[in-house]
Amino acid sequence: MLQLESELRCGVADLTASFRYDVMEGLGLASKAIPARWLYDRRGSALFEAITLLPEYYPTRTERSILASAVSEISALAGPGRAVVEFGSGSSAKTRLLLTETEPSAYVPIDISGEFLREVATGLSHAFPGLPIYPTEADFTYPFSLPGEIASTARLGFFPGSTIGNLTVSAAVDLLRAMAATLGTGSMLLIGIDRIKDQDVLLPAYDDTQGLTAAFNLNLLHRINRELGGSIPLSAFRHVARWNAAESRIEMHLEATRDVGFEVDGREFFMSNGETIHTENSFKYGRRDAFVLLQAGGWNPIADWTDDQERFSVILAEQRPARAAP
């Protein structure tokens, strides 16, 4: 049962203004950077879904296998009747496991790509005809409101895909605290977090032989040209993936292959050969590190699961009430 009237909780105009601000601000920095959330327009979302099927990209299939094995236990711990609220829902492919097993009272997919969100929500409404679905177009890294229809319902937040790794540690803690406030008292959070592993596994996952990750990254420049009147020559840039051991993160960059000048929204920019636009981080966490991160964000881990190679973690946490030390 798809509730279309709830799908535009965050105005498209607000998202366009935020996109313009972040691009103009990021290109004006000495070390240029644009937040990873803007990689996900309609084409970017479709490219990412294709990336998740690549043999090199282990996170999606690993997390899906963990969820398939653990979903009955997750359901028992969470209990029936919760509204499942998914942050960055994408294709909602893994969510179907939860919706099938946890007896939810509603599903709220939240995504920044409105067109893709509506397509996926329509498909889910056919697969789960008795389930109220409230698609919410929003940038969940900023404050937004959940649908009023679930105001009095207990909630299970779902944040799969190790998307938390796209944020710096301080930003991740801030987001976890914001999620706790949004989901409310008595809420739970099911989150996927990627683990630290060898570079031989990590780097190919972010620089595949078919070039899909490169297309995904370069699509950001297409989007800037299309939506902000840019004149960026795509032929002057290449996709680069790096492992930053000191920060325990994969970094994605768009590197200029020659000196290049261009305009965006009427403003001129210049980049030297070898200069980059930093477009994404993917932080990796050990088990104890992940627990500390969640606790700092106001969540108390109550159960966790991993695969037999310990490549990925799925953690169920409950909102932790604030208390005075110790």
Secondary structure as UniProt FT lines:
FT   HELIX           4..6
FT   HELIX           12..27
FT   HELIX           36..39
FT   HELIX           42..51
FT   TURN            52..53
FT   TURN            55..56
FT   HELIX           58..78
FT   STRAND          83..87
FT   TURN            90..91
FT   TURN            93..94
FT   HELIX           95..101
FT   STRAND          106..111
FT   HELIX           114..127
FT   TURN            129..130
FT   STRAND          136..137
FT   TURN            140..141
FT   HELIX           148..150
FT   TURN            151..152
FT   STRAND          155..159
FT   TURN            161..162
FT   HELIX           163..166
FT   HELIX           169..183
FT   TURN            185..186
FT   STRAND          188..194
FT   HELIX           199..205
FT   TURN            209..210
FT   HELIX           212..228
FT   HELIX           234..236
FT   STRAND          237..244
FT   TURN            245..248
FT   STRAND          249..256
FT   STRAND          260..264
FT   TURN            265..266
FT   STRAND          267..271
FT   TURN            273..274
FT   STRAND          276..283
FT   HELIX           287..296
FT   TURN            297..298
FT   STRAND          299..306
FT   TURN            308..309
FT   STRAND          312..319
//
